Amino acid sequence: MKEDDRLFVVENSLEEVYTTYFVEEILVRERTPYQLVEIFRLKGFGKSLFLDGVIQSSEYDEYIYHESLVHPAMFVHPSPEDIFIGGGAEGATLREVLKHPEIKHVKMVELDERECELCKQYLPEFSSGAFNDTRVELKFDDARIILDEDNRYDIIIMDLLDPADDNPSEGLYTPQFFKKIKKKLKKGGVFVTQAGSVYLSQGRHFKEVLKSIMDVFSNVVGYTINVPSFQVPWGIIMASETQDLYTVKKTDIEGLRYYSIDFHPHLLGSFIPLKNELGL
């Protein structure tokens, strides 16, 4: 592609920073009943998913995000068998959960069925066959369906839209919601959620979510990861009423590229400077 013919997409989820990604190929652009789904092949990052103009995952580095979201919680629990995943249409969060051989049942609830279909079609590497696993129960609905269930889970993972003032995530990051989530955990259960960028304009939302979770759970840790395609440090929050979140209860498993039990304390060690940065 000639220099003056290049396509690019501009991502402006942050008020202070606009990020330009060079597009090598447009794989699909489709407006579903819920959002604009775009899958591009980006220079340097490979196949990448955008929702309403905001990057969600890239082939180059999605493993950093998904391993960091899933495995710390899975490893601090001695034997997680029943898992709930809210969101995660690409199937990569599900893929990581299923790497743990003790898993018996995973319920995944994704709002946008069409987005999931497009991800299966254009991003099959992200799920790596996870949707075909017999342990998986996939339902297309609002993740808040968990609040109306009788089921309780060892691990609850929320891989939803970023916390913000003006998107459908409203109500999913409140103390009231977290109190209800806590009741859906089995004894010794662990809750984890992605919580957006920790800096610049989004940092305010992360701080609010962190404080809300700290008001509900006895043991809480927030940690940051650097995913190159996201451009800014990203925040994840893990919580439990009884589990020591800094101590892993299992040995390493195969197939991990970023997370390990040796790296666990270093990953969570970002909580101290993070609290200082946020004034907590």
Backbone hydrogen bonds in HBPLUS format (Angstrom, degrees):
<---DONOR---> <-ACCEPTOR-->    atom                        ^
c    i                          cat <-CA-CA->   ^        H-A-AA   ^      H-
h    n   atom  resd res      DA  || num        DHA   H-A  angle D-A-AA Bond
n    s   type  num  typ     dist DA aas  dist angle  dist       angle   num
A0005-ASP N   A0002-LYS O   3.00 MM   3  5.13 155.2  2.06 106.8 114.8     1
A0023-VAL N   A0007-LEU O   2.88 MM  16  5.18 160.0  1.92 124.4 130.5     2
A0009-VAL N   A0021-TYR O   2.89 MM  12  5.36 156.2  1.94 153.5 161.0     3
A0021-TYR N   A0009-VAL O   2.93 MM  12  5.36 170.4  1.94 158.8 161.4     4
A0011-GLU N   A0019-THR O   2.81 MM   8  5.16 165.8  1.83 156.0 158.3     5
A0019-THR N   A0011-GLU O   2.95 MM   8  5.16 171.3  1.96 151.3 153.4     6
A0043-LYS N   A0022-PHE O   2.84 MM  21  5.51 165.7  1.86 154.0 158.6     7
A0024-GLU N   A0041-ARG O   2.70 MM  17  5.43 158.7  1.74 163.8 171.5     8
A0025-GLU N   A0041-ARG O   3.29 MM  16  4.96 144.9  2.42 132.8 135.3     9
A0041-ARG N   A0025-GLU O   2.75 MM  16  4.96 156.6  1.80 153.1 156.0    10
A0027-LEU N   A0039-ILE O   2.88 MM  12  5.45 143.4  2.01 150.3 161.7    11
A0028-VAL N   A0039-ILE O   3.24 MM  11  5.31 148.2  2.35 141.1 143.7    12
A0039-ILE N   A0028-VAL O   2.93 MM  11  5.31 160.0  1.97 150.9 154.5    13
A0030-GLU N   A0037-VAL O   2.89 MM   7  5.34 165.9  1.91 156.8 161.6    14
A0037-VAL N   A0030-GLU O   2.79 MM   7  5.34 171.7  1.80 156.7 155.3    15
A0032-THR N   A0035-GLN O   2.81 MM   3  5.39 154.9  1.87 170.9 162.3    16
A0052-ASP N   A0036-LEU O   2.84 MM  16  4.82 164.7  1.86 142.1 147.4    17
A0038-GLU N   A0050-PHE O   2.99 MM  12  5.06 167.2  2.00 151.6 151.4    18
A0050-PHE N   A0038-GLU O   2.78 MM  12  5.06 160.3  1.82 162.1 163.5    19
A0040-PHE N   A0048-SER O   3.00 MM   8  5.35 147.8  2.11 152.1 156.4    20
A0048-SER N   A0040-PHE O   2.71 MM   8  5.35 155.3  1.77 160.3 166.8    21
A0042-LEU N   A0046-GLY O   2.89 MM   4  4.96 167.5  1.90 128.8 124.5    22
A0046-GLY N   A0042-LEU O   2.95 MM   4  4.96 143.3  2.08 149.3 141.3    23
A0060-TYR N   A0045-PHE O   2.98 MM  15  4.75 142.5  2.13 144.2 141.2    24
A0059-GLU N   A0047-LYS O   2.77 MM  12  5.24 142.9  1.91 146.3 158.8    25
A0049-LEU N   A0057-SER O   2.86 MM   8  5.34 152.1  1.94 149.2 158.6    26
A0056-GLN N   A0049-LEU O   2.74 MM   7  5.47 164.0  1.77 165.1 160.0    27
A0051-LEU N   A0054-VAL O   2.89 MM   3  5.23 159.7  1.93 144.8 144.6    28
A0054-VAL N   A0051-LEU O   2.96 MM   3  5.23 163.1  1.99 113.5 119.1    29
A0062-GLU N   A0058-SER O   2.86 MM   4  5.32 134.4  2.07 168.6 166.4    30
A0064-ILE N   A0061-ASP O   3.07 MM   3  5.70 144.0  2.20 116.3 124.6    31
A0066-HIS N   A0062-GLU O   2.97 MM   4  6.21 175.8  1.97 166.1 165.8    32
A0067-GLU N   A0063-TYR O   2.92 MM   4  5.65 159.4  1.96 138.2 144.8    33
A0068-SER N   A0064-ILE O   3.18 MM   4  6.07 152.0  2.27 135.4 143.3    34
A0069-LEU N   A0065-TYR O   2.93 MM   4  6.11 141.5  2.09 146.2 157.0    35
A0070-VAL N   A0066-HIS O   3.09 MM   4  6.12 160.5  2.13 145.2 149.6    36
A0071-HIS N   A0067-GLU O   3.02 MM   4  5.65 148.8  2.12 139.9 148.2    37
A0074-MET N   A0070-VAL O   3.24 MM   4  6.38 159.2  2.29 147.0 153.1    38
A0075-PHE N   A0071-HIS O   2.84 MM   4  5.86 151.1  1.93 156.6 161.6    39
A0076-VAL N   A0072-PRO O   3.16 MM   4  6.31 139.7  2.33 142.7 151.7    40
A0249-LYS N   A0075-PHE O   2.73 MM 174  5.85 175.0  1.73 163.4 161.7    41
A0104-LYS N   A0081-GLU O   2.92 MM  23  5.04 165.2  1.94 127.0 132.0    42
A0105-HIS N   A0081-GLU O   3.07 MM  24  6.41 163.4  2.10 166.6 162.5    43
A0154-ASP N   A0082-ASP O   2.86 MM  72  5.44 148.4  1.96 143.3 153.2    44
A0155-ILE N   A0082-ASP O   3.44 MM  73  6.84 158.0  2.50 151.5 155.8    45
A0083-ILE N   A0105-HIS O   2.97 MM  22  6.36 162.3  2.00 154.6 160.3    46
A0107-LYS N   A0083-ILE O   2.86 MM  24  6.26 165.5  1.88 160.7 161.2    47
A0084-PHE N   A0155-ILE O   2.99 MM  71  6.40 155.5  2.05 155.2 163.1    48
A0157-ILE N   A0084-PHE O   2.82 MM  73  6.09 168.7  1.84 160.1 163.7    49
A0085-ILE N   A0107-LYS O   2.82 MM  22  6.20 160.3  1.85 156.4 158.8    50
A0109-VAL N   A0085-ILE O   2.88 MM  24  6.28 162.6  1.91 169.5 174.5    51
A0086-GLY N   A0157-ILE O   2.80 MM  71  6.22 161.4  1.84 161.8 168.0    52
A0159-ASP N   A0086-GLY O   2.75 MM  73  5.75 161.4  1.78 162.5 167.3    53
A0087-GLY N   A0109-VAL O   2.82 MM  22  5.96 176.8  1.82 151.7 152.7    54
A0091-GLY N   A0088-GLY O   2.98 MM   3  5.78 153.9  2.05 125.5 132.0    55
A0095-ARG N   A0091-GLY O   2.90 MM   4  6.06 150.9  1.99 138.6 147.3    56
A0096-GLU N   A0092-ALA O   3.09 MM   4  6.32 155.8  2.15 145.2 149.4    57
A0097-VAL N   A0093-THR O   3.11 MM   4  6.42 159.6  2.16 150.4 155.9    58
A0098-LEU N   A0094-LEU O   3.08 MM   4  6.28 162.2  2.11 157.0 160.7    59
A0099-LYS N   A0096-GLU O   3.17 MM   3  5.40 158.9  2.22 106.3 112.8    60
A0100-HIS N   A0097-VAL O   3.18 MM   3  6.12 171.8  2.19 125.3 127.7    61
A0103-ILE N   A0100-HIS O   3.20 MM   3  5.95 170.6  2.21 125.8 128.6    62
A0106-VAL N   A0135-ARG O   2.96 MM  29  6.12 159.5  2.00 152.9 151.0    63
A0137-GLU N   A0106-VAL O   2.78 MM  31  6.07 161.1  1.82 169.6 169.8    64
A0108-MET N   A0137-GLU O   2.88 MM  29  6.17 161.4  1.91 154.6 160.6    65
A0139-LYS N   A0108-MET O   2.90 MM  31  6.25 161.8  1.93 166.4 171.2    66
A0110-GLU N   A0139-LYS O   3.01 MM  29  6.47 152.0  2.09 159.0 165.4    67
A0141-ASP N   A0110-GLU O   3.02 MM  31  5.81 125.3  2.33 110.7 123.5    68
A0116-CYS N   A0112-ASP O   3.23 MM   4  6.54 159.7  2.27 148.1 153.3    69
A0117-GLU N   A0113-GLU O   2.98 MM   4  6.31 153.7  2.05 148.8 156.1    70
A0118-LEU N   A0114-ARG O   2.94 MM   4  6.22 158.1  1.99 153.0 158.3    71
A0119-CYS N   A0115-GLU O   2.92 MM   4  6.18 153.3  1.99 150.3 157.9    72
A0120-LYS N   A0116-CYS O   2.95 MM   4  6.21 155.0  2.02 148.1 154.9    73
A0121-GLN N   A0117-GLU O   3.02 MM   4  6.25 148.3  2.12 142.2 151.0    74
A0122-TYR N   A0118-LEU O   2.82 MM   4  5.95 169.3  1.84 154.9 157.4    75
A0123-LEU N   A0119-CYS O   2.72 MM   4  4.82 144.4  1.84 129.4 138.8    76
A0126-PHE N   A0123-LEU O   3.03 MM   3  5.65 148.3  2.13 116.7 124.8    77
A0128-SER N   A0124-PRO O   2.96 MM   4  6.02 150.8  2.05 151.0 160.4    78
A0130-ALA N   A0127-SER O   2.90 MM   3  5.28 159.2  1.94 117.4 124.4    79
A0132-ASN N   A0129-GLY O   3.03 MM   3  5.59 154.5  2.09 116.5 124.3    80
A0133-ASP N   A0130-ALA O   3.13 MM   3  5.43 166.9  2.15 112.9 116.9    81
A0136-VAL N   A0133-ASP O   3.09 MM   3  5.67 166.6  2.11 119.7 123.5    82
A0145-ILE N   A0142-ASP O   2.89 MM   3  5.84 156.8  1.95 129.3 132.4    83
A0146-ILE N   A0143-ALA O   3.24 MM   3  6.27 176.3  2.24 126.9 126.9    84
A0147-LEU N   A0144-ARG O   2.99 MM   3  5.65 152.5  2.06 116.0 122.7    85
A0148-ASP N   A0145-ILE O   2.99 MM   3  5.48 151.9  2.07 113.4 121.5    86
A0149-GLU N   A0146-ILE O   3.28 MM   3  5.27 163.2  2.31 102.6 107.5    87
A0153-TYR N   A0184-LYS O   2.84 MM  31  6.33 154.9  1.90 153.9 158.7    88
A0186-LYS N   A0153-TYR O   2.76 MM  33  5.39 161.8  1.79 138.1 138.7    89
A0190-VAL N   A0154-ASP O   2.89 MM  36  6.40 152.1  1.97 153.1 159.9    90
A0156-ILE N   A0190-VAL O   2.99 MM  34  6.49 154.8  2.05 155.0 162.2    91
A0192-VAL N   A0156-ILE O   2.92 MM  36  6.34 156.6  1.97 166.7 172.4    92
A0158-MET N   A0192-VAL O   2.91 MM  34  6.35 160.5  1.95 154.8 161.4    93
A0194-GLN N   A0158-MET O   3.22 MM  36  6.63 157.2  2.27 176.0 177.0    94
A0170-GLU N   A0167-ASN O   3.23 MM   3  6.38 163.2  2.26 135.9 136.6    95
A0172-LEU N   A0169-SER O   2.87 MM   3  5.46 162.4  1.90 146.0 147.8    96
A0178-PHE N   A0174-THR O   3.04 MM   4  6.36 163.2  2.07 156.4 161.1    97
A0179-LYS N   A0175-PRO O   2.90 MM   4  6.09 150.7  1.99 149.9 157.1    98
A0180-LYS N   A0176-GLN O   3.29 MM   4  6.54 150.7  2.38 139.3 146.2    99
A0181-ILE N   A0177-PHE O   2.92 MM   4  6.22 152.3  1.99 148.7 157.4   100
A0182-LYS N   A0178-PHE O   2.94 MM   4  6.10 156.5  2.00 145.8 151.4   101
A0184-LYS N   A0181-ILE O   2.86 MM   3  5.15 145.9  1.98 107.8 118.8   102
A0185-LEU N   A0182-LYS O   3.30 MM   3  5.53 166.5  2.32 108.3 111.4   103
A0189-GLY N   A0186-LYS O   2.83 MM   3  5.07 145.4  1.95 142.0 137.1   104
A0191-PHE N   A0239-ALA O   2.82 MM  48  5.18 171.4  1.83 158.4 161.4   105
A0239-ALA N   A0191-PHE O   2.74 MM  48  5.18 156.3  1.80 159.0 163.3   106
A0193-THR N   A0237-ILE O   2.92 MM  44  5.49 156.3  1.98 154.3 162.2   107
A0237-ILE N   A0193-THR O   2.95 MM  44  5.49 169.7  1.96 162.8 165.7   108
A0195-ALA N   A0235-GLY O   2.94 MM  40  5.41 162.9  1.97 152.5 146.8   109
A0235-GLY N   A0196-GLY O   2.80 MM  39  5.53 158.0  1.85 143.9 151.2   110
A0198-VAL N   A0233-PRO O   3.39 MM  35  6.35 156.2  2.45 139.7 144.1   111
A0203-GLY N   A0200-LEU O   3.05 MM   3  5.48 148.5  2.15 111.7 121.0   112
A0205-HIS N   A0202-GLN O   3.04 MM   3  5.49 124.1  2.36 108.9 121.5   113
A0206-PHE N   A0202-GLN O   3.24 MM   4  6.64 160.1  2.28 152.8 158.5   114
A0207-LYS N   A0203-GLY O   2.96 MM   4  6.16 164.8  1.99 152.9 156.5   115
A0208-GLU N   A0204-ARG O   3.08 MM   4  6.30 156.9  2.14 145.1 151.1   116
A0209-VAL N   A0205-HIS O   2.96 MM   4  6.21 160.1  2.00 152.7 157.7   117
A0210-LEU N   A0206-PHE O   2.87 MM   4  6.08 167.3  1.89 157.0 160.7   118
A0211-LYS N   A0207-LYS O   2.96 MM   4  6.13 166.0  1.98 150.9 154.5   119
A0212-SER N   A0208-GLU O   2.99 MM   4  6.14 152.6  2.07 142.0 149.8   120
A0213-ILE N   A0209-VAL O   2.98 MM   4  6.25 157.3  2.03 154.1 159.4   121
A0214-MET N   A0210-LEU O   2.92 MM   4  6.14 156.9  1.97 150.5 157.5   122
A0215-ASP N   A0211-LYS O   3.06 MM   4  6.24 133.4  2.28 139.1 150.1   123
A0216-VAL N   A0213-ILE O   2.99 MM   3  5.18 150.2  2.08 104.7 114.1   124
A0217-PHE N   A0213-ILE O   2.96 MM   4  6.10 170.6  1.96 171.3 171.1   125
A0219-ASN N   A0240-SER O   2.99 MM  21  5.29 151.8  2.07 167.4 175.9   126
A0240-SER N   A0219-ASN O   2.90 MM  21  5.29 152.0  1.98 150.8 157.3   127
A0221-VAL N   A0238-MET O   2.92 MM  17  5.44 159.1  1.96 159.9 163.9   128
A0238-MET N   A0221-VAL O   2.89 MM  17  5.44 171.4  1.90 162.7 164.4   129
A0223-TYR N   A0236-ILE O   2.88 MM  13  5.51 162.2  1.91 160.2 166.2   130
A0236-ILE N   A0223-TYR O   2.94 MM  13  5.51 156.9  1.99 162.2 169.1   131
A0225-ILE N   A0234-TRP O   2.89 MM   9  5.29 147.2  2.00 142.5 153.1   132
A0234-TRP N   A0225-ILE O   2.86 MM   9  5.29 171.2  1.86 159.2 161.3   133
A0230-PHE N   A0227-VAL O   2.82 MM   3  5.48 148.2  1.92 126.1 135.8   134
A0231-GLN N   A0228-PRO O   3.16 MM   3  5.36 144.6  2.29 105.3 114.9   135
A0247-THR N   A0244-ASP O   3.33 MM   3  5.75 167.0  2.34 112.7 116.5   136
A0263-PHE N   A0260-SER O   3.07 MM   3  5.08 124.8  2.39  94.7 108.9   137
A0264-HIS N   A0260-SER O   3.02 MM   4  6.19 127.9  2.30 142.7 156.8   138
A0266-HIS N   A0263-PHE O   3.00 MM   3  5.31 122.0  2.35 108.2 123.5   139
A0267-LEU N   A0263-PHE O   2.90 MM   4  6.12 156.6  1.96 161.8 169.7   140
A0268-LEU N   A0264-HIS O   3.06 MM   4  6.32 168.4  2.07 159.7 161.8   141
A0269-GLY N   A0265-PRO O   2.88 MM   4  5.76 119.3  2.25 125.9 141.6   142
A0270-SER N   A0267-LEU O   3.49 MM   3  6.14 170.5  2.50 111.2 114.0   143
A0271-PHE N   A0268-LEU O   3.12 MM   3  5.89 165.9  2.14 122.8 125.1   144
A0274-LEU N   A0270-SER O   3.07 MM   4  6.04 146.9  2.18 142.6 152.9   145
A0275-LYS N   A0271-PHE O   2.86 MM   4  6.01 156.1  1.92 149.5 153.8   146
A0276-ASN N   A0272-ILE O   3.17 MM   4  6.46 156.9  2.23 148.2 154.6   147
A0277-GLU N   A0273-PRO O   2.87 MM   4  6.05 154.0  1.93 144.7 151.8   148
A0278-LEU N   A0274-LEU O   2.96 MM   4  6.20 148.8  2.06 147.0 155.1   149
A0279-GLY N   A0275-LYS O   2.88 MM   4  5.87 113.7  2.33 136.2 152.0   150
A0280-LEU N   A0275-LYS O   2.85 MM   5  4.95 167.4  1.86 146.6 148.4   151
A0279-GLY N   A0276-ASN O   3.24 MM   3  5.01 147.8  2.35  93.5 103.0   152
